Amino acid sequence: MSADVAVLGAGMHPWGKWGRSFVEYGRVAARAALADAGLDWTDVQSVVGADTVRSGYPGYVAGATFARALGWQGARVTSVYAACASGAQAIGAARAQILAGLADVVLVVGADAAPKGFFAPAGGERPDDPDWLRFRVLGATNPAYFALYARRRMAVYGDTPEDFALVKVKNAAAGLLNPNARYRKAVTAEEVAASAVVADPLRLLDVCATSDGGAALVLCSMDFARARGVADPVRIRAVSTVTPTYPRTVLDLPDIATDATTAVPTAGPAAAASFRASIARAAYEEAGLGPRDLSLAEVYDLSTALELEWYEDIGLCRPGEGASLVREGATALGGRVPVNASGGLASFGEAVPAQAIAQVCELTWQLRGTAGERQVPGARAGITANQGLFGHGSAVISVR
């Protein structure tokens, strides 16, 4: 049995700070995806919602929320929460239903109305919650964590704040061309350097904002797509949702310690690799593709320095060479493998349950050749990558 499912429709609600309910953003995105697919809401047999969040924790059972907003019609319903990996895992749940024969047409929706400022865990005493602990014990906000990673790159690889600024410049140039982006303005390296320090060495323009927004996909079986006259649809070929491998020698949000390796031998290359690298590796293995097959990538650029880390984790270069790629322009529009051709979170901000779905929307438009001024010529394969809390890893590979 083929593991491919077709992407029949993609839609978004533009990102921003709109002051309205996440339900409205999700409904707009869903209607756009259905229109793109040429389907009616009543054609949908299953709805998978990526749960919206309130201060880092699920606030709504999103599948039922969106089904109700669109009008009860008896569809199967599923809700998924995996923090920033929620959207990709919602796609994985929808794909599993299609491949299992439980539904031919599945609507995947994620939307959020995010709080101002940075995300923090909800109140209460939860000493078994590593996310709560890193705030309560260390005061380690997300920007502080990203800054530690940036400092590590500077110490280990010789990266500089100027290298980090180039990532923002690149992503802002792409976001300028994206009508769904929140920030549509070119940025210079000098403007990055002049912005306020948030967590040294990262400045305001190095760190993504929190945003409102929504994204949706209509997925279907290959047989259904062909019956609708779509002979060569964009296809999702792999969805990776892996957990870390023991021992772990590199910190991953929200953990504040690594596994001891002094008494436990490393169990081969899989254990030695970072968690993020294992996310991509699992997707490549399932898809039967590798980094050399990629036309583009959409990665989780919560900070400029973290994007450089993803270049290495998805196999575009060896560890420590990420800054060289951005200096050469290899990951910019027109480069060898554009990364975040959408503009990335730098241009959108975080609308947590929507962002991994939005990444696949971008791959869909790029692989169709309908991305407009930001089009990657001849795009045939792309990967998305996200990392959720508590060992939720996600990557999606789409092909045409």
DALINWO-V761898 format. One record per residue. N is the residue number from 1. PHI is phi in whole degrees, -180 to 180 (none if undefined). Layout:
BEGIN
((N PHI) (N PHI))
END
This chain:
BEGIN
((1 none) (2 -65) (3 -91) (4 -78) (5 -126) (6 -90) (7 -97) (8 -88) (9 -150) (10 -140) (11 -155) (12 -140) (13 -101) (14 -54) (15 -79) (16 169) (17 -125) (18 -100) (19 73) (20 -120) (21 -73) (22 -60) (23 -63) (24 -65) (25 -62) (26 -66) (27 -65) (28 -62) (29 -63) (30 -64) (31 -62) (32 -65) (33 -67) (34 -65) (35 -63) (36 -63) (37 -81) (38 72) (39 -120) (40 -93) (41 -57) (42 -70) (43 -78) (44 -77) (45 -100) (46 -154) (47 -122) (48 -118) (49 -104) (50 -85) (51 -61) (52 -75) (53 -128) (54 -130) (55 57) (56 93) (57 -131) (58 -63) (59 -112) (60 -143) (61 -84) (62 -69) (63 -57) (64 -69) (65 -60) (66 -73) (67 -62) (68 -66) (69 -64) (70 -84) (71 113) (72 -53) (73 -141) (74 89) (75 -66) (76 -57) (77 -136) (78 -141) (79 -126) (80 -131) (81 -128) (82 -149) (83 53) (84 -69) (85 -93) (86 -56) (87 -63) (88 -67) (89 -72) (90 -65) (91 -62) (92 -62) (93 -66) (94 -65) (95 -62) (96 -63) (97 -64) (98 -67) (99 -67) (100 -82) (101 81) (102 -82) (103 -158) (104 -94) (105 -130) (106 -128) (107 -99) (108 -112) (109 -136) (110 -141) (111 -157) (112 -154) (113 -118) (114 -79) (115 -70) (116 -74) (117 90) (118 -95) (119 -73) (120 -144) (121 -70) (122 -66) (123 -71) (124 109) (125 -102) (126 -138) (127 -66) (128 -95) (129 -105) (130 -63) (131 -69) (132 -63) (133 -64) (134 -70) (135 -77) (136 -72) (137 -85) (138 -106) (139 67) (140 -87) (141 -68) (142 -56) (143 -59) (144 -65) (145 -63) (146 -63) (147 -66) (148 -62) (149 -64) (150 -62) (151 -62) (152 -63) (153 -63) (154 -63) (155 -74) (156 -87) (157 -112) (158 82) (159 -62) (160 -127) (161 -56) (162 -67) (163 -64) (164 -61) (165 -61) (166 -62) (167 -65) (168 -63) (169 -60) (170 -62) (171 -70) (172 -65) (173 -65) (174 -75) (175 -62) (176 -56) (177 -95) (178 -110) (179 -65) (180 -91) (181 -74) (182 -76) (183 -106) (184 -121) (185 -152) (186 -65) (187 -129) (188 -101) (189 -61) (190 -66) (191 -68) (192 -62) (193 -65) (194 -88) (195 -76) (196 -64) (197 -72) (198 -100) (199 -150) (200 -53) (201 -96) (202 -86) (203 -107) (204 -55) (205 -81) (206 -88) (207 -117) (208 -77) (209 -87) (210 -100) (211 -141) (212 -95) (213 169) (214 -151) (215 -149) (216 -149) (217 -134) (218 -107) (219 -106) (220 -151) (221 -69) (222 -64) (223 -64) (224 -64) (225 -61) (226 -65) (227 -65) (228 -87) (229 85) (230 -101) (231 -79) (232 -133) (233 -77) (234 -62) (235 -123) (236 -88) (237 -105) (238 -153) (239 -133) (240 -98) (241 -136) (242 -97) (243 -110) (244 -64) (245 -115) (246 -77) (247 -83) (248 -110) (249 -110) (250 -125) (251 -65) (252 -130) (253 -55) (254 -101) (255 -64) (256 -116) (257 -154) (258 -107) (259 -70) (260 -69) (261 -118) (262 -70) (263 -108) (264 -118) (265 -67) (266 -68) (267 -91) (268 88) (269 -60) (270 -61) (271 -74) (272 -72) (273 -72) (274 -70) (275 -57) (276 -62) (277 -65) (278 -69) (279 -60) (280 -68) (281 -60) (282 -63) (283 -67) (284 -60) (285 -63) (286 -68) (287 -80) (288 71) (289 -126) (290 -143) (291 -55) (292 -69) (293 -87) (294 -75) (295 -95) (296 -163) (297 -146) (298 -120) (299 -124) (300 -86) (301 -93) (302 -61) (303 -142) (304 -62) (305 -65) (306 -67) (307 -62) (308 -61) (309 -63) (310 -65) (311 -53) (312 -73) (313 -70) (314 -92) (315 87) (316 -74) (317 -160) (318 -81) (319 -54) (320 91) (321 -103) (322 -59) (323 -63) (324 -62) (325 -63) (326 -72) (327 -64) (328 -77) (329 81) (330 -66) (331 -105) (332 -89) (333 -54) (334 90) (335 -87) (336 -63) (337 -139) (338 -59) (339 -117) (340 60) (341 -64) (342 -70) (343 110) (344 66) (345 -64) (346 -59) (347 -99) (348 -103) (349 84) (350 -91) (351 -118) (352 -48) (353 -73) (354 -95) (355 -69) (356 -70) (357 -69) (358 -61) (359 -60) (360 -73) (361 -58) (362 -62) (363 -59) (364 -61) (365 -65) (366 -65) (367 -72) (368 -77) (369 82) (370 -118) (371 -87) (372 68) (373 -66) (374 -97) (375 -60) (376 -88) (377 -59) (378 65) (379 -61) (380 -127) (381 -154) (382 -148) (383 -126) (384 -113) (385 -147) (386 -140) (387 -135) (388 -95) (389 -66) (390 62) (391 79) (392 -87) (393 -111) (394 -148) (395 -149) (396 -127) (397 -115) (398 -117) (399 -136) (400 -137))
END
